[in-house]
């Protein structure tokens, strides 16, 4: 039977589409074959993968970032910002002129009573930096850290404040700073995620943390932070299932690889690329994760330096040591959350205990990185989502965003210096050119990593979105060595 002209055209078009589809599948599978572990091309592949920035905008001082997140908001008055006049006024009415028209969290429309620090401060190191006596180990690395006392934020409640500190925005579906860094610079390792998160809980606190704090937001999901468990298996289901041989697993993953390659060739969906890369990484992590979490090679002296009683016990100390091991293996961004700092009451009982739990591990991490020659190119940031009020809230302190303190070390930051000032009561940061907004912190972090924060953008909802947002952000050049 002869085909009509229309049917002939349809048949030719069908064959053409079949040819192009088949070629696309073949090319997709071939490309994936270059990436898949165990392939003939995998051994010649360079380690790591590149981000969207092909070259650095500035000299790269920090190759990786370790963010020590003190969840709940540490009181700067018992840690990093000594206010002798506030102590003298302890128990007296707080000056109304400072708080008039100001946003307060839970102290709104209540009598405001000054609360001085219940601990003393001491000068540490050759630099003579004033640090609380609750933090003697951090005091021992005073010459390696830069204390910023003039931080200020915009969000006075925990979850939006965490989001603002991590993403520069309170809107949902915004990428965290770790995701931005991974998107811009890529990863130095293919055996582990480029962005890893670990969480520990203090004895007296359990501040909730949402996983959106390490979300990739509108960026492709391959840039998402991956949470490692602090106890037991760091990654669930990383081990080969019982009864499944290596050969059987390779055949299964090979089939999945071919199906994903075919789907990607047909749809060109970046999320399929993410799925492909995650299967590949999961395969490799069966070897890399057990090696990472096996602390038997660590000398007892190192464990003692961090204050680790039982390796892998879920403590902040164990997580700090794991952060160093992750940094050694090329992980770009590491976040350690310690949920213990929300002291609305019983601050004199609870704060010394949480301070004791983080003081030694933080200092040990700095010393360990320095001893290994890694501190110079590892940026360490310590701080919470906001600070606490100089007014009392019963036996504690309320949330405060007008002024709080953090410290930074390594990665091109000047050690042994303090930056920024607050008023004599510690209520407001001084507008003296040394104030530091959260977006300024982000811009400075990116600068230390060699990135111009204005150039690291992603098109979304009609705008070229940035970590530092649309408002102007300032790089704090004065703290860069």
KAFEN-V905476 format. One record per residue. N is the residue number from 1. NEAR is the number of other ideal C-beta (glycine too) atoms within 8 Angstrom. Layout:
[[N	NEAR] [N	NEAR]]
This chain:
[[1	2] [2	3] [3	7] [4	6] [5	6] [6	6] [7	8] [8	9] [9	8] [10	8] [11	9] [12	8] [13	8] [14	8] [15	8] [16	8] [17	8] [18	8] [19	8] [20	8] [21	10] [22	8] [23	8] [24	10] [25	12] [26	8] [27	9] [28	12] [29	12] [30	8] [31	9] [32	12] [33	9] [34	10] [35	12] [36	11] [37	7] [38	5] [39	9] [40	4] [41	9] [42	11] [43	5] [44	4] [45	9] [46	3] [47	7] [48	10] [49	6] [50	5] [51	9] [52	6] [53	11] [54	4] [55	4] [56	8] [57	8] [58	8] [59	5] [60	9] [61	13] [62	14] [63	8] [64	14] [65	16] [66	14] [67	11] [68	13] [69	11] [70	13] [71	15] [72	14] [73	16] [74	14] [75	13] [76	14] [77	15] [78	13] [79	13] [80	10] [81	11] [82	8] [83	14] [84	6] [85	8] [86	16] [87	9] [88	7] [89	11] [90	9] [91	6] [92	7] [93	8] [94	13] [95	7] [96	8] [97	5] [98	11] [99	12] [100	6] [101	3] [102	7] [103	5] [104	10] [105	10] [106	8] [107	10] [108	6] [109	2] [110	5] [111	4] [112	10] [113	10] [114	15] [115	12] [116	11] [117	12] [118	6] [119	9] [120	6] [121	10] [122	9] [123	7] [124	11] [125	12] [126	5] [127	10] [128	8] [129	15] [130	8] [131	14] [132	14] [133	10] [134	12] [135	11] [136	9] [137	11] [138	13] [139	13] [140	9] [141	13] [142	14] [143	10] [144	11] [145	14] [146	14] [147	13] [148	16] [149	15] [150	14] [151	17] [152	12] [153	13] [154	6] [155	12] [156	10] [157	8] [158	13] [159	8] [160	9] [161	16] [162	13] [163	15] [164	15] [165	8] [166	10] [167	11] [168	12] [169	8] [170	7] [171	5] [172	5] [173	6] [174	13] [175	15] [176	14] [177	14] [178	16] [179	17] [180	14] [181	16] [182	15] [183	14] [184	13] [185	12] [186	11] [187	13] [188	11] [189	11] [190	10] [191	9] [192	14] [193	9] [194	12] [195	18] [196	14] [197	14] [198	15] [199	11] [200	14] [201	9] [202	14] [203	7] [204	9] [205	14] [206	7] [207	11] [208	7] [209	10] [210	7] [211	7] [212	7] [213	11] [214	14] [215	13] [216	14] [217	10] [218	9] [219	11] [220	9] [221	8] [222	9] [223	13] [224	10] [225	15] [226	9] [227	10] [228	10] [229	10] [230	11] [231	6] [232	5] [233	7] [234	9] [235	10] [236	5] [237	4] [238	11] [239	7] [240	6] [241	5] [242	3] [243	3] [244	7] [245	5] [246	6] [247	6] [248	8] [249	10] [250	9] [251	8] [252	8] [253	10] [254	9] [255	8] [256	9] [257	13] [258	9] [259	8] [260	13] [261	14] [262	11] [263	10] [264	13] [265	12] [266	9] [267	7] [268	6] [269	8] [270	7] [271	8] [272	11] [273	11] [274	11] [275	9] [276	14] [277	10] [278	9] [279	12] [280	12] [281	12] [282	9] [283	9] [284	11] [285	12] [286	11] [287	8] [288	11] [289	12] [290	10] [291	7] [292	12] [293	9] [294	7] [295	9] [296	4] [297	4] [298	9] [299	5] [300	6] [301	6] [302	10] [303	12] [304	8] [305	10] [306	15] [307	9] [308	12] [309	5] [310	6] [311	9] [312	10] [313	9] [314	9] [315	11] [316	12] [317	13] [318	16] [319	14] [320	15] [321	19] [322	12] [323	13] [324	13] [325	9] [326	12] [327	13] [328	8] [329	11] [330	11] [331	16] [332	15] [333	15] [334	15] [335	14] [336	16] [337	12] [338	17] [339	15] [340	17] [341	17] [342	10] [343	14] [344	9] [345	8] [346	9] [347	13] [348	8] [349	8] [350	12] [351	13] [352	10] [353	11] [354	15] [355	13] [356	9] [357	14] [358	12] [359	13] [360	12] [361	15] [362	13] [363	12] [364	15] [365	15] [366	15] [367	10] [368	13] [369	14] [370	11] [371	6] [372	8] [373	6] [374	12] [375	13] [376	9] [377	11] [378	15] [379	17] [380	15] [381	13] [382	10] [383	12] [384	13] [385	13] [386	13] [387	14] [388	15] [389	13] [390	13] [391	13] [392	10] [393	11] [394	6] [395	7] [396	12] [397	15] [398	13] [399	14] [400	16] [401	13] [402	8] [403	16] [404	16] [405	14] [406	13] [407	13] [408	14] [409	15] [410	17] [411	16] [412	10] [413	13] [414	8] [415	10] [416	12] [417	10] [418	9] [419	13] [420	13] [421	9] [422	13] [423	10] [424	6] [425	13] [426	12] [427	12] [428	8] [429	14] [430	11] [431	5] [432	6] [433	4] [434	10] [435	11] [436	13] [437	11] [438	12] [439	11] [440	12] [441	14] [442	14] [443	13] [444	12] [445	14] [446	16] [447	14] [448	13] [449	16] [450	11] [451	15] [452	9] [453	14] [454	7] [455	8] [456	14] [457	8] [458	9] [459	7] [460	7] [461	4] [462	4] [463	7] [464	6] [465	10] [466	11] [467	12] [468	12] [469	9] [470	4] [471	6] [472	3] [473	12] [474	7] [475	10] [476	12] [477	6] [478	6] [479	12] [480	13] [481	5]]
